[in-house]
Amino acid sequence: MTMFPTQFVYPAASLVCATIGAAYDVRSRRIPNFVTFPAMLCGLLLHFALGGWRGLGSAFAAGLICGATFLVFWMAGGMGAGDVKLIAATGCLTGLPCTGSLLMLTALSGAGMAIVLALWKRRLKETLCNVGSLWMYHRIAGLEPHPVLNINNPHTIRLPYALAISLGCALTVYLQAIGR
C-alpha cells in the first residue's frame, strides 16, 4: 500500500481550504473567518505533526509570506481582507516549499480570470486603461487606495478572487503530483 508523500498532502489540504473559501466567495462575496482561521491553525498543526518544529516554522513562514504579499493589495484597495486571510491559510497549509508556486500560479490564474471577465463584460479596453491609471496613481500615492478604482466602488468589475486562489492551489497540487 502506497502512502501519499507529505509534499502532496500539504497542497491537497490547501486546495480543500481554498475550494471552501471560493464557494463562500462566489455565493456571498465574503470569505468567513470560520474557514480561514481554523485552516491556518490546521496548517500549523499538520506541519508540526508531520515535520516537527521545522515543519511548523515552514508553515508559519509560508503563511506570513503569502499573507504579507496579499496584504499589500488589500492596503491599496484592490482586494478584500478575506482574500488575504485565505491566501495566508493556504500558505500555512502548503508550507514554504510550495509558496512560490502557489503565489505565482494564483497570480496567473487571477490575471487570466480577470481578462476573461473583462472580455465577457465587454470592458477589456476600459479595464486595461484602468490598470494603467492604477499603476500611475500608485507610483505617486503609494499604497493609498485610488479614490475611484477600488473594491468599494460598485461600478468596478469584481472577481471573487478566492476562485483564483483555489485554481492556484489546484495547479500547485498538479505540479506536486507530477513531481515538479
VMD Tcl script that builds the backbone (N, CA, C; Angstrom):
set m [mol new atoms 540]
animate dup $m
set s [atomselect $m all]
$s set {name element resname resid chain x y z} {
  {N N MET 1 A 0.849 -1.186 0.000}
  {CA C MET 1 A 0.000 0.000 0.000}
  {C C MET 1 A 0.889 1.242 0.000}
  {N N THR 2 A 0.618 2.183 -0.902}
  {CA C THR 2 A 1.432 3.380 -1.039}
  {C C THR 2 A 0.804 4.528 -0.270}
  {N N MET 3 A 1.612 5.209 0.510}
  {CA C MET 3 A 1.152 6.396 1.244}
  {C C MET 3 A 1.436 7.636 0.407}
  {N N PHE 4 A 0.583 8.660 0.520}
  {CA C PHE 4 A 0.859 9.919 -0.143}
  {C C PHE 4 A 2.030 10.600 0.545}
  {N N PRO 5 A 2.997 11.105 -0.211}
  {CA C PRO 5 A 4.079 11.847 0.433}
  {C C PRO 5 A 3.547 13.169 0.997}
  {N N THR 6 A 4.174 13.641 2.060}
  {CA C THR 6 A 3.690 14.872 2.697}
  {C C THR 6 A 3.751 16.054 1.745}
  {N N GLN 7 A 4.666 16.013 0.768}
  {CA C GLN 7 A 4.741 17.109 -0.198}
  {C C GLN 7 A 3.454 17.233 -1.003}
  {N N PHE 8 A 2.692 16.147 -1.106}
  {CA C PHE 8 A 1.417 16.163 -1.813}
  {C C PHE 8 A 0.265 16.464 -0.864}
  {N N VAL 9 A 0.364 15.981 0.373}
  {CA C VAL 9 A -0.705 16.173 1.361}
  {C C VAL 9 A -0.916 17.651 1.653}
  {N N TYR 10 A 0.170 18.396 1.808}
  {CA C TYR 10 A 0.059 19.813 2.167}
  {C C TYR 10 A -0.691 20.636 1.104}
  {N N PRO 11 A -0.273 20.595 -0.171}
  {CA C PRO 11 A -1.046 21.372 -1.152}
  {C C PRO 11 A -2.463 20.843 -1.354}
  {N N ALA 12 A -2.673 19.537 -1.164}
  {CA C ALA 12 A -4.034 18.999 -1.270}
  {C C ALA 12 A -4.924 19.578 -0.174}
  {N N ALA 13 A -4.380 19.700 1.035}
  {CA C ALA 13 A -5.147 20.303 2.137}
  {C C ALA 13 A -5.446 21.774 1.829}
  {N N SER 14 A -4.489 22.472 1.212}
  {CA C SER 14 A -4.729 23.881 0.865}
  {C C SER 14 A -5.816 23.995 -0.195}
  {N N LEU 15 A -5.865 23.031 -1.104}
  {CA C LEU 15 A -6.909 23.038 -2.132}
  {C C LEU 15 A -8.293 22.875 -1.514}
  {N N VAL 16 A -8.416 22.011 -0.532}
  {CA C VAL 16 A -9.706 21.840 0.156}
  {C C VAL 16 A -10.124 23.166 0.793}
  {N N CYS 17 A -9.205 23.800 1.501}
  {CA C CYS 17 A -9.485 25.082 2.154}
  {C C CYS 17 A -9.889 26.151 1.132}
  {N N ALA 18 A -9.097 26.262 0.071}
  {CA C ALA 18 A -9.370 27.290 -0.940}
  {C C ALA 18 A -10.691 27.046 -1.662}
  {N N THR 19 A -11.025 25.794 -1.888}
  {CA C THR 19 A -12.287 25.478 -2.565}
  {C C THR 19 A -13.476 25.859 -1.692}
  {N N ILE 20 A -13.376 25.599 -0.407}
  {CA C ILE 20 A -14.441 26.010 0.509}
  {C C ILE 20 A -14.542 27.544 0.530}
  {N N GLY 21 A -13.403 28.207 0.608}
  {CA C GLY 21 A -13.392 29.672 0.572}
  {C C GLY 21 A -13.979 30.217 -0.720}
  {N N ALA 22 A -13.658 29.574 -1.840}
  {CA C ALA 22 A -14.175 30.020 -3.134}
  {C C ALA 22 A -15.691 29.861 -3.213}
  {N N ALA 23 A -16.201 28.760 -2.661}
  {CA C ALA 23 A -17.657 28.546 -2.669}
  {C C ALA 23 A -18.360 29.666 -1.905}
  {N N TYR 24 A -17.821 30.027 -0.751}
  {CA C TYR 24 A -18.412 31.132 0.006}
  {C C TYR 24 A -18.263 32.457 -0.738}
  {N N ASP 25 A -17.097 32.687 -1.338}
  {CA C ASP 25 A -16.838 33.945 -2.031}
  {C C ASP 25 A -17.769 34.135 -3.223}
  {N N VAL 26 A -18.006 33.072 -3.976}
  {CA C VAL 26 A -18.895 33.154 -5.136}
  {C C VAL 26 A -20.331 33.421 -4.692}
  {N N ARG 27 A -20.766 32.751 -3.621}
  {CA C ARG 27 A -22.150 32.894 -3.162}
  {C C ARG 27 A -22.425 34.208 -2.450}
  {N N SER 28 A -21.480 34.634 -1.599}
  {CA C SER 28 A -21.782 35.788 -0.746}
  {C C SER 28 A -20.800 36.950 -0.887}
  {N N ARG 29 A -19.774 36.756 -1.707}
  {CA C ARG 29 A -18.709 37.770 -1.864}
  {C C ARG 29 A -17.984 38.033 -0.549}
  {N N ARG 30 A -17.958 37.024 0.306}
  {CA C ARG 30 A -17.242 37.092 1.579}
  {C C ARG 30 A -16.593 35.738 1.825}
  {N N ILE 31 A -15.473 35.775 2.524}
  {CA C ILE 31 A -14.808 34.545 2.944}
  {C C ILE 31 A -14.801 34.585 4.469}
  {N N PRO 32 A -15.598 33.736 5.102}
  {CA C PRO 32 A -15.763 33.832 6.558}
  {C C PRO 32 A -14.512 33.416 7.331}
  {N N ASN 33 A -14.361 34.040 8.486}
  {CA C ASN 33 A -13.237 33.724 9.372}
  {C C ASN 33 A -13.292 32.280 9.854}
  {N N PHE 34 A -14.487 31.694 9.934}
  {CA C PHE 34 A -14.562 30.318 10.404}
  {C C PHE 34 A -14.007 29.332 9.378}
  {N N VAL 35 A -13.680 29.817 8.184}
  {CA C VAL 35 A -12.961 29.000 7.202}
  {C C VAL 35 A -11.452 29.256 7.319}
  {N N THR 36 A -11.071 30.518 7.376}
  {CA C THR 36 A -9.653 30.865 7.287}
  {C C THR 36 A -8.863 30.600 8.563}
  {N N PHE 37 A -9.368 31.020 9.704}
  {CA C PHE 37 A -8.588 30.878 10.935}
  {C C PHE 37 A -8.374 29.414 11.343}
  {N N PRO 38 A -9.410 28.568 11.307}
  {CA C PRO 38 A -9.144 27.146 11.603}
  {C C PRO 38 A -8.189 26.510 10.580}
  {N N ALA 39 A -8.272 26.949 9.318}
  {CA C ALA 39 A -7.359 26.402 8.303}
  {C C ALA 39 A -5.913 26.792 8.604}
  {N N MET 40 A -5.703 28.027 9.069}
  {CA C MET 40 A -4.350 28.435 9.459}
  {C C MET 40 A -3.842 27.546 10.589}
  {N N LEU 41 A -4.675 27.363 11.604}
  {CA C LEU 41 A -4.300 26.534 12.747}
  {C C LEU 41 A -4.061 25.085 12.309}
  {N N CYS 42 A -4.920 24.583 11.455}
  {CA C CYS 42 A -4.774 23.227 10.945}
  {C C CYS 42 A -3.459 23.077 10.184}
  {N N GLY 43 A -3.123 24.058 9.366}
  {CA C GLY 43 A -1.867 24.014 8.623}
  {C C GLY 43 A -0.668 23.991 9.549}
  {N N LEU 44 A -0.690 24.834 10.568}
  {CA C LEU 44 A 0.410 24.866 11.534}
  {C C LEU 44 A 0.531 23.535 12.270}
  {N N LEU 45 A -0.615 23.020 12.733}
  {CA C LEU 45 A -0.599 21.749 13.471}
  {C C LEU 45 A -0.221 20.560 12.575}
  {N N LEU 46 A -0.706 20.557 11.351}
  {CA C LEU 46 A -0.382 19.475 10.414}
  {C C LEU 46 A 1.119 19.445 10.131}
  {N N HIS 47 A 1.685 20.601 9.861}
  {CA C HIS 47 A 3.121 20.664 9.601}
  {C C HIS 47 A 3.931 20.275 10.840}
  {N N PHE 48 A 3.451 20.685 12.007}
  {CA C PHE 48 A 4.152 20.316 13.240}
  {C C PHE 48 A 4.083 18.801 13.460}
  {N N ALA 49 A 2.892 18.236 13.243}
  {CA C ALA 49 A 2.708 16.795 13.461}
  {C C ALA 49 A 3.546 15.956 12.496}
  {N N LEU 50 A 3.655 16.406 11.252}
  {CA C LEU 50 A 4.378 15.619 10.248}
  {C C LEU 50 A 5.839 16.031 10.088}
  {N N GLY 51 A 6.186 17.235 10.542}
  {CA C GLY 51 A 7.547 17.725 10.316}
  {C C GLY 51 A 8.222 18.347 11.517}
  {N N GLY 52 A 7.589 18.253 12.675}
  {CA C GLY 52 A 8.201 18.800 13.887}
  {C C GLY 52 A 8.313 20.320 13.834}
  {N N TRP 53 A 9.278 20.828 14.582}
  {CA C TRP 53 A 9.449 22.282 14.675}
  {C C TRP 53 A 9.827 22.894 13.327}
  {N N ARG 54 A 10.619 22.173 12.543}
  {CA C ARG 54 A 10.981 22.666 11.208}
  {C C ARG 54 A 9.726 22.805 10.340}
  {N N GLY 55 A 8.844 21.823 10.423}
  {CA C GLY 55 A 7.589 21.890 9.678}
  {C C GLY 55 A 6.721 23.043 10.134}
  {N N LEU 56 A 6.648 23.245 11.440}
  {CA C LEU 56 A 5.877 24.368 11.980}
  {C C LEU 56 A 6.443 25.696 11.479}
  {N N GLY 57 A 7.768 25.813 11.497}
  {CA C GLY 57 A 8.406 27.042 11.000}
  {C C GLY 57 A 8.121 27.274 9.526}
  {N N SER 58 A 8.120 26.193 8.754}
  {CA C SER 58 A 7.815 26.280 7.326}
  {C C SER 58 A 6.394 26.771 7.097}
  {N N ALA 59 A 5.453 26.215 7.841}
  {CA C ALA 59 A 4.052 26.614 7.699}
  {C C ALA 59 A 3.856 28.063 8.110}
  {N N PHE 60 A 4.481 28.456 9.210}
  {CA C PHE 60 A 4.348 29.833 9.691}
  {C C PHE 60 A 4.947 30.815 8.681}
  {N N ALA 61 A 6.144 30.506 8.191}
  {CA C ALA 61 A 6.798 31.393 7.217}
  {C C ALA 61 A 5.984 31.499 5.930}
  {N N ALA 62 A 5.459 30.376 5.460}
  {CA C ALA 62 A 4.658 30.384 4.237}
  {C C ALA 62 A 3.391 31.217 4.406}
  {N N GLY 63 A 2.714 31.045 5.543}
  {CA C GLY 63 A 1.515 31.843 5.802}
  {C C GLY 63 A 1.834 33.323 5.877}
  {N N LEU 64 A 2.941 33.646 6.509}
  {CA C LEU 64 A 3.366 35.043 6.629}
  {C C LEU 64 A 3.716 35.647 5.269}
  {N N ILE 65 A 4.457 34.917 4.460}
  {CA C ILE 65 A 4.841 35.405 3.128}
  {C C ILE 65 A 3.605 35.604 2.251}
  {N N CYS 66 A 2.740 34.605 2.219}
  {CA C CYS 66 A 1.525 34.704 1.390}
  {C C CYS 66 A 0.624 35.837 1.880}
  {N N GLY 67 A 0.411 35.887 3.188}
  {CA C GLY 67 A -0.450 36.933 3.740}
  {C C GLY 67 A 0.119 38.321 3.515}
  {N N ALA 68 A 1.421 38.494 3.715}
  {CA C ALA 68 A 2.049 39.809 3.529}
  {C C ALA 68 A 1.999 40.247 2.069}
  {N N THR 69 A 2.156 39.287 1.165}
  {CA C THR 69 A 2.088 39.618 -0.264}
  {C C THR 69 A 0.711 40.166 -0.626}
  {N N PHE 70 A -0.332 39.493 -0.171}
  {CA C PHE 70 A -1.684 39.944 -0.487}
  {C C PHE 70 A -2.103 41.147 0.347}
  {N N LEU 71 A -1.514 41.327 1.505}
  {CA C LEU 71 A -1.819 42.483 2.351}
  {C C LEU 71 A -1.533 43.787 1.608}
  {N N VAL 72 A -0.505 43.785 0.796}
  {CA C VAL 72 A -0.154 44.971 0.001}
  {C C VAL 72 A -1.325 45.351 -0.908}
  {N N PHE 73 A -1.934 44.363 -1.549}
  {CA C PHE 73 A -3.056 44.640 -2.449}
  {C C PHE 73 A -4.304 45.081 -1.691}
  {N N TRP 74 A -4.503 44.538 -0.479}
  {CA C TRP 74 A -5.618 44.987 0.355}
  {C C TRP 74 A -5.411 46.446 0.757}
  {N N MET 75 A -4.195 46.783 1.158}
  {CA C MET 75 A -3.902 48.159 1.562}
  {C C MET 75 A -4.123 49.144 0.419}
  {N N ALA 76 A -3.877 48.689 -0.806}
  {CA C ALA 76 A -4.048 49.548 -1.979}
  {C C ALA 76 A -5.495 49.573 -2.465}
  {N N GLY 77 A -6.396 48.862 -1.782}
  {CA C GLY 77 A -7.808 48.880 -2.154}
  {C C GLY 77 A -8.162 47.932 -3.278}
  {N N GLY 78 A -7.297 46.948 -3.561}
  {CA C GLY 78 A -7.522 46.061 -4.690}
  {C C GLY 78 A -8.143 44.724 -4.370}
  {N N MET 79 A -8.258 44.386 -3.094}
  {CA C MET 79 A -8.883 43.112 -2.731}
  {C C MET 79 A -9.374 43.169 -1.303}
  {N N GLY 80 A -10.201 42.214 -0.966}
  {CA C GLY 80 A -10.786 42.179 0.367}
  {C C GLY 80 A -9.890 41.476 1.376}
  {N N ALA 81 A -10.169 41.718 2.643}
  {CA C ALA 81 A -9.388 41.117 3.719}
  {C C ALA 81 A -9.567 39.603 3.757}
  {N N GLY 82 A -10.725 39.108 3.345}
  {CA C GLY 82 A -10.940 37.661 3.297}
  {C C GLY 82 A -9.978 36.975 2.345}
  {N N ASP 83 A -9.664 37.623 1.227}
  {CA C ASP 83 A -8.697 37.072 0.282}
  {C C ASP 83 A -7.313 36.977 0.921}
  {N N VAL 84 A -6.964 37.995 1.689}
  {CA C VAL 84 A -5.667 37.999 2.381}
  {C C VAL 84 A -5.603 36.850 3.380}
  {N N LYS 85 A -6.671 36.687 4.153}
  {CA C LYS 85 A -6.695 35.611 5.148}
  {C C LYS 85 A -6.719 34.233 4.479}
  {N N LEU 86 A -7.415 34.129 3.344}
  {CA C LEU 86 A -7.470 32.835 2.654}
  {C C LEU 86 A -6.110 32.455 2.091}
  {N N ILE 87 A -5.401 33.398 1.488}
  {CA C ILE 87 A -4.080 33.048 0.950}
  {C C ILE 87 A -3.106 32.756 2.084}
  {N N ALA 88 A -3.247 33.435 3.215}
  {CA C ALA 88 A -2.400 33.122 4.374}
  {C C ALA 88 A -2.700 31.708 4.872}
  {N N ALA 89 A -3.966 31.349 4.901}
  {CA C ALA 89 A -4.353 29.993 5.333}
  {C C ALA 89 A -3.809 28.944 4.375}
  {N N THR 90 A -3.949 29.175 3.076}
  {CA C THR 90 A -3.426 28.199 2.112}
  {C C THR 90 A -1.905 28.139 2.186}
  {N N GLY 91 A -1.267 29.258 2.493}
  {CA C GLY 91 A 0.182 29.248 2.689}
  {C C GLY 91 A 0.571 28.395 3.884}
  {N N CYS 92 A -0.154 28.558 5.000}
  {CA C CYS 92 A 0.118 27.726 6.188}
  {C C CYS 92 A -0.066 26.252 5.866}
  {N N LEU 93 A -1.020 25.937 5.030}
  {CA C LEU 93 A -1.279 24.540 4.682}
  {C C LEU 93 A -0.246 23.986 3.708}
  {N N THR 94 A 0.170 24.774 2.710}
  {CA C THR 94 A 1.120 24.253 1.721}
  {C C THR 94 A 2.535 24.194 2.248}
  {N N GLY 95 A 2.921 25.160 3.077}
  {CA C GLY 95 A 4.291 25.202 3.582}
  {C C GLY 95 A 5.229 25.925 2.632}
  {N N LEU 96 A 6.404 26.180 3.114}
  {CA C LEU 96 A 7.387 27.001 2.409}
  {C C LEU 96 A 7.811 26.458 1.043}
  {N N PRO 97 A 8.018 25.148 0.875}
  {CA C PRO 97 A 8.479 24.678 -0.435}
  {C C PRO 97 A 7.523 24.988 -1.591}
  {N N CYS 98 A 6.249 25.136 -1.315}
  {CA C CYS 98 A 5.265 25.384 -2.379}
  {C C CYS 98 A 4.828 26.843 -2.464}
  {N N THR 99 A 5.364 27.698 -1.622}
  {CA C THR 99 A 4.885 29.077 -1.551}
  {C C THR 99 A 5.072 29.828 -2.864}
  {N N GLY 100 A 6.242 29.710 -3.466}
  {CA C GLY 100 A 6.489 30.403 -4.740}
  {C C GLY 100 A 5.528 29.963 -5.815}
  {N N SER 101 A 5.341 28.659 -5.944}
  {CA C SER 101 A 4.402 28.134 -6.944}
  {C C SER 101 A 2.987 28.599 -6.652}
  {N N LEU 102 A 2.583 28.519 -5.386}
  {CA C LEU 102 A 1.232 28.924 -5.012}
  {C C LEU 102 A 0.974 30.385 -5.370}
  {N N LEU 103 A 1.883 31.266 -5.002}
  {CA C LEU 103 A 1.684 32.693 -5.281}
  {C C LEU 103 A 1.710 32.982 -6.784}
  {N N MET 104 A 2.664 32.394 -7.502}
  {CA C MET 104 A 2.774 32.647 -8.943}
  {C C MET 104 A 1.565 32.086 -9.691}
  {N N LEU 105 A 1.166 30.865 -9.373}
  {CA C LEU 105 A 0.037 30.256 -10.070}
  {C C LEU 105 A -1.283 30.945 -9.717}
  {N N THR 106 A -1.398 31.434 -8.492}
  {CA C THR 106 A -2.589 32.199 -8.113}
  {C C THR 106 A -2.636 33.518 -8.871}
  {N N ALA 107 A -1.503 34.198 -8.964}
  {CA C ALA 107 A -1.451 35.469 -9.700}
  {C C ALA 107 A -1.788 35.269 -11.173}
  {N N LEU 108 A -1.221 34.237 -11.787}
  {CA C LEU 108 A -1.515 33.960 -13.199}
  {C C LEU 108 A -2.980 33.569 -13.385}
  {N N SER 109 A -3.513 32.789 -12.458}
  {CA C SER 109 A -4.931 32.413 -12.527}
  {C C SER 109 A -5.815 33.641 -12.403}
  {N N GLY 110 A -5.496 34.514 -11.458}
  {CA C GLY 110 A -6.269 35.744 -11.275}
  {C C GLY 110 A -6.212 36.637 -12.496}
  {N N ALA 111 A -5.022 36.762 -13.093}
  {CA C ALA 111 A -4.890 37.593 -14.295}
  {C C ALA 111 A -5.714 37.016 -15.444}
  {N N GLY 112 A -5.622 35.714 -15.619}
  {CA C GLY 112 A -6.398 35.069 -16.690}
  {C C GLY 112 A -7.890 35.221 -16.477}
  {N N MET 113 A -8.334 35.017 -15.247}
  {CA C MET 113 A -9.756 35.164 -14.939}
  {C C MET 113 A -10.219 36.604 -15.124}
  {N N ALA 114 A -9.382 37.558 -14.749}
  {CA C ALA 114 A -9.734 38.968 -14.898}
  {C C ALA 114 A -9.887 39.332 -16.373}
  {N N ILE 115 A -9.008 38.817 -17.209}
  {CA C ILE 115 A -9.098 39.091 -18.648}
  {C C ILE 115 A -10.374 38.485 -19.221}
  {N N VAL 116 A -10.662 37.248 -18.854}
  {CA C VAL 116 A -11.894 36.587 -19.335}
  {C C VAL 116 A -13.123 37.357 -18.865}
  {N N LEU 117 A -13.138 37.774 -17.603}
  {CA C LEU 117 A -14.282 38.524 -17.069}
  {C C LEU 117 A -14.445 39.861 -17.783}
  {N N ALA 118 A -13.342 40.559 -18.035}
  {CA C ALA 118 A -13.405 41.844 -18.738}
  {C C ALA 118 A -13.890 41.653 -20.178}
  {N N LEU 119 A -13.451 40.591 -20.824}
  {CA C LEU 119 A -13.940 40.291 -22.179}
  {C C LEU 119 A -15.427 39.982 -22.151}
  {N N TRP 120 A -15.851 39.157 -21.178}
  {CA C TRP 120 A -17.253 38.773 -21.067}
  {C C TRP 120 A -18.138 39.991 -20.820}
  {N N LYS 121 A -17.651 40.925 -20.002}
  {CA C LYS 121 A -18.408 42.142 -19.704}
  {C C LYS 121 A -18.233 43.209 -20.785}
  {N N ARG 122 A -17.433 42.903 -21.811}
  {CA C ARG 122 A -17.132 43.834 -22.908}
  {C C ARG 122 A -16.491 45.126 -22.388}
  {N N ARG 123 A -15.565 44.952 -21.428}
  {CA C ARG 123 A -14.897 46.106 -20.828}
  {C C ARG 123 A -13.382 45.918 -20.767}
  {N N LEU 124 A -12.838 45.162 -21.736}
  {CA C LEU 124 A -11.403 44.894 -21.712}
  {C C LEU 124 A -10.591 46.170 -21.910}
  {N N LYS 125 A -10.949 46.976 -22.877}
  {CA C LYS 125 A -10.194 48.212 -23.130}
  {C C LYS 125 A -10.244 49.129 -21.901}
  {N N GLU 126 A -11.421 49.297 -21.332}
  {CA C GLU 126 A -11.574 50.114 -20.125}
  {C C GLU 126 A -10.745 49.545 -18.969}
  {N N THR 127 A -10.769 48.222 -18.834}
  {CA C THR 127 A -10.012 47.572 -17.760}
  {C C THR 127 A -8.513 47.789 -17.939}
  {N N LEU 128 A -8.022 47.635 -19.151}
  {CA C LEU 128 A -6.593 47.845 -19.402}
  {C C LEU 128 A -6.190 49.299 -19.158}
  {N N CYS 129 A -7.053 50.222 -19.535}
  {CA C CYS 129 A -6.783 51.643 -19.248}
  {C C CYS 129 A -6.765 51.889 -17.737}
  {N N ASN 130 A -7.678 51.246 -17.024}
  {CA C ASN 130 A -7.717 51.390 -15.568}
  {C C ASN 130 A -6.452 50.830 -14.912}
  {N N VAL 131 A -5.934 49.730 -15.450}
  {CA C VAL 131 A -4.690 49.162 -14.914}
  {C C VAL 131 A -3.560 50.182 -15.072}
  {N N GLY 132 A -3.505 50.838 -16.225}
  {CA C GLY 132 A -2.502 51.884 -16.434}
  {C C GLY 132 A -2.695 53.047 -15.475}
  {N N SER 133 A -3.938 53.445 -15.282}
  {CA C SER 133 A -4.234 54.544 -14.347}
  {C C SER 133 A -3.835 54.172 -12.924}
  {N N LEU 134 A -4.122 52.937 -12.527}
  {CA C LEU 134 A -3.741 52.478 -11.191}
  {C C LEU 134 A -2.226 52.466 -11.022}
  {N N TRP 135 A -1.528 52.010 -12.047}
  {CA C TRP 135 A -0.070 51.983 -11.998}
  {C C TRP 135 A 0.486 53.389 -11.761}
  {N N MET 136 A 0.000 54.346 -12.527}
  {CA C MET 136 A 0.471 55.728 -12.381}
  {C C MET 136 A 0.087 56.296 -11.016}
  {N N TYR 137 A -1.129 56.053 -10.589}
  {CA C TYR 137 A -1.593 56.574 -9.304}
  {C C TYR 137 A -0.745 56.037 -8.154}
  {N N HIS 138 A -0.518 54.726 -8.148}
  {CA C HIS 138 A 0.221 54.120 -7.040}
  {C C HIS 138 A 1.705 54.454 -7.067}
  {N N ARG 139 A 2.233 54.817 -8.231}
  {CA C ARG 139 A 3.628 55.289 -8.277}
  {C C ARG 139 A 3.767 56.581 -7.488}
  {N N ILE 140 A 2.730 57.401 -7.489}
  {CA C ILE 140 A 2.762 58.690 -6.794}
  {C C ILE 140 A 2.224 58.568 -5.370}
  {N N ALA 141 A 1.089 57.910 -5.206}
  {CA C ALA 141 A 0.393 57.864 -3.909}
  {C C ALA 141 A 0.800 56.680 -3.033}
  {N N GLY 142 A 1.629 55.793 -3.529}
  {CA C GLY 142 A 1.999 54.618 -2.745}
  {C C GLY 142 A 0.831 53.661 -2.619}
  {N N LEU 143 A 0.620 53.162 -1.442}
  {CA C LEU 143 A -0.430 52.162 -1.223}
  {C C LEU 143 A -1.800 52.760 -0.912}
  {N N GLU 144 A -1.909 54.056 -0.952}
  {CA C GLU 144 A -3.204 54.712 -0.724}
  {C C GLU 144 A -4.199 54.240 -1.789}
  {N N PRO 145 A -5.391 53.758 -1.384}
  {CA C PRO 145 A -6.368 53.307 -2.388}
  {C C PRO 145 A -6.753 54.426 -3.356}
  {N N HIS 146 A -6.919 54.072 -4.603}
  {CA C HIS 146 A -7.364 55.011 -5.626}
  {C C HIS 146 A -8.761 55.495 -5.231}
  {N N PRO 147 A -9.071 56.780 -5.408}
  {CA C PRO 147 A -10.378 57.288 -4.975}
  {C C PRO 147 A -11.571 56.675 -5.721}
  {N N VAL 148 A -11.353 56.180 -6.940}
  {CA C VAL 148 A -12.462 55.609 -7.713}
  {C C VAL 148 A -12.238 54.130 -8.014}
  {N N LEU 149 A -11.034 53.773 -8.393}
  {CA C LEU 149 A -10.738 52.409 -8.818}
  {C C LEU 149 A -10.314 51.554 -7.618}
  {N N ASN 150 A -11.313 51.124 -6.861}
  {CA C ASN 150 A -11.067 50.271 -5.702}
  {C C ASN 150 A -12.267 49.353 -5.505}
  {N N ILE 151 A -12.126 48.388 -4.625}
  {CA C ILE 151 A -13.198 47.388 -4.473}
  {C C ILE 151 A -14.476 47.937 -3.842}
  {N N ASN 152 A -14.413 49.123 -3.290}
  {CA C ASN 152 A -15.616 49.714 -2.698}
  {C C ASN 152 A -16.510 50.408 -3.721}
  {N N ASN 153 A -16.010 50.596 -4.936}
  {CA C ASN 153 A -16.789 51.219 -5.998}
  {C C ASN 153 A -17.716 50.162 -6.605}
  {N N PRO 154 A -19.033 50.355 -6.513}
  {CA C PRO 154 A -19.961 49.338 -7.016}
  {C C PRO 154 A -19.944 49.198 -8.545}
  {N N HIS 155 A -19.321 50.141 -9.267}
  {CA C HIS 155 A -19.303 50.084 -10.726}
  {C C HIS 155 A -18.095 49.334 -11.282}
  {N N THR 156 A -17.147 48.971 -10.414}
  {CA C THR 156 A -15.985 48.234 -10.900}
  {C C THR 156 A -16.343 46.763 -11.080}
  {N N ILE 157 A -15.648 46.140 -12.008}
  {CA C ILE 157 A -15.827 44.700 -12.206}
  {C C ILE 157 A -15.095 44.011 -11.056}
  {N N ARG 158 A -15.778 43.098 -10.403}
  {CA C ARG 158 A -15.183 42.396 -9.268}
  {C C ARG 158 A -15.099 40.906 -9.544}
  {N N LEU 159 A -13.954 40.369 -9.256}
  {CA C LEU 159 A -13.716 38.943 -9.398}
  {C C LEU 159 A -13.648 38.334 -8.002}
  {N N PRO 160 A -14.444 37.314 -7.724}
  {CA C PRO 160 A -14.286 36.637 -6.431}
  {C C PRO 160 A -12.921 35.936 -6.428}
  {N N TYR 161 A -11.928 36.612 -5.855}
  {CA C TYR 161 A -10.535 36.195 -6.013}
  {C C TYR 161 A -10.230 34.849 -5.371}
  {N N ALA 162 A -11.106 34.382 -4.498}
  {CA C ALA 162 A -10.892 33.051 -3.931}
  {C C ALA 162 A -10.900 31.992 -5.029}
  {N N LEU 163 A -11.582 32.259 -6.144}
  {CA C LEU 163 A -11.539 31.338 -7.279}
  {C C LEU 163 A -10.119 31.221 -7.817}
  {N N ALA 164 A -9.431 32.354 -7.924}
  {CA C ALA 164 A -8.047 32.337 -8.398}
  {C C ALA 164 A -7.134 31.630 -7.401}
  {N N ILE 165 A -7.388 31.854 -6.115}
  {CA C ILE 165 A -6.597 31.171 -5.082}
  {C C ILE 165 A -6.823 29.666 -5.178}
  {N N SER 166 A -8.072 29.269 -5.376}
  {CA C SER 166 A -8.401 27.853 -5.495}
  {C C SER 166 A -7.735 27.236 -6.724}
  {N N LEU 167 A -7.763 27.931 -7.842}
  {CA C LEU 167 A -7.111 27.417 -9.046}
  {C C LEU 167 A -5.594 27.370 -8.855}
  {N N GLY 168 A -5.038 28.373 -8.190}
  {CA C GLY 168 A -3.602 28.352 -7.885}
  {C C GLY 168 A -3.238 27.147 -7.032}
  {N N CYS 169 A -4.087 26.828 -6.065}
  {CA C CYS 169 A -3.873 25.635 -5.227}
  {C C CYS 169 A -3.982 24.363 -6.065}
  {N N ALA 170 A -4.987 24.301 -6.935}
  {CA C ALA 170 A -5.172 23.112 -7.775}
  {C C ALA 170 A -3.963 22.897 -8.684}
  {N N LEU 171 A -3.453 23.952 -9.252}
  {CA C LEU 171 A -2.273 23.835 -10.112}
  {C C LEU 171 A -1.035 23.450 -9.306}
  {N N THR 172 A -0.943 23.935 -8.078}
  {CA C THR 172 A 0.162 23.549 -7.201}
  {C C THR 172 A 0.080 22.066 -6.869}
  {N N VAL 173 A -1.128 21.569 -6.590}
  {CA C VAL 173 A -1.319 20.128 -6.358}
  {C C VAL 173 A -0.888 19.345 -7.596}
  {N N TYR 174 A -1.299 19.826 -8.753}
  {CA C TYR 174 A -0.944 19.148 -10.000}
  {C C TYR 174 A 0.578 19.081 -10.169}
  {N N LEU 175 A 1.261 20.193 -9.931}
  {CA C LEU 175 A 2.721 20.182 -10.061}
  {C C LEU 175 A 3.371 19.219 -9.072}
  {N N GLN 176 A 2.826 19.154 -7.872}
  {CA C GLN 176 A 3.355 18.198 -6.894}
  {C C GLN 176 A 3.075 16.766 -7.340}
  {N N ALA 177 A 1.921 16.529 -7.934}
  {CA C ALA 177 A 1.547 15.177 -8.357}
  {C C ALA 177 A 2.438 14.676 -9.496}
  {N N ILE 178 A 2.847 15.596 -10.362}
  {CA C ILE 178 A 3.711 15.164 -11.473}
  {C C ILE 178 A 5.197 15.278 -11.113}
  {N N GLY 179 A 5.456 15.719 -9.876}
  {CA C GLY 179 A 6.826 15.750 -9.394}
  {C C GLY 179 A 7.647 16.956 -9.793}
  {N N ARG 180 A 7.023 18.100 -9.958}
  {CA C ARG 180 A 7.764 19.323 -10.327}
  {C C ARG 180 A 7.802 20.293 -9.185}
}
mol reanalyze $m
mol bondsrecalc $m
mol representation Tube
mol addrep $m
